[in-house]
Amino acid sequence: MKKRPIVISIAAVSGGGKTTVTNQLLVSLSDSIALYFDDYDFEGAPANLINWVNEGANYDIWDLAPLVHDIQSIMEREQVKYIILDYPFAYLNEQMRDYIDFTIFIDTPLDVALARRIIRDYDEQTVSEVVSDLNFYLKYGREAYLTMEYVKKNSDLIADGTGSSENIVDVILEKLESKVSTV
């Protein structure tokens, strides 16, 4: 009988290091595969995230069936030990909750995450475009970032997002090793 893969989810605010850590875990856990939330289009996904946050951030309105389908498919067909999810909701979506075994929240200060986003997304933009985004962040976006505190509270491990991604991965691997040995 084939053993079910361990599903690890990585959450953080935008610019918090989710994708970087997911990619490094993928290399460190040689018997693994990664799925990225941003690669999917989901039914029920809010057209306006700010309104979604202001209306209470109901994680269950997102129909994550395509992601669930891919997880199920990997569990049935692939011979991997780990499925790593670059996924922002921890255990908060009902469809995903039972698939996830271990959630990590990368706790990155908002100023660091914002600086990373600007460096990543605005390399070739004008100063006025950067200023416009900063104004939007101050007026609306910061509130959305703050809702991630709820995801943080629903995570198994909180990693310091100010450390290097290598250090974050080392902490995850250490905690994962102790978790796997108790399963």
ABEGO torsion letter per residue (X at the ends): XBBBBBBBBBBBBBGAGAAAAAAAAAAABABBBBBBAAABBBBGBBABAAAAAAAGGBAAABBAAAAAAAAAAAAAABBBABBBBBBAAEAABAAAAAABABBBBBBBBAAAAAAAAAAAAAAABBAAAAAAAAAAAAAAAAAAAAAAAAAAAABABBBBAABBAAAAAAAAAAAAAAAAAAX
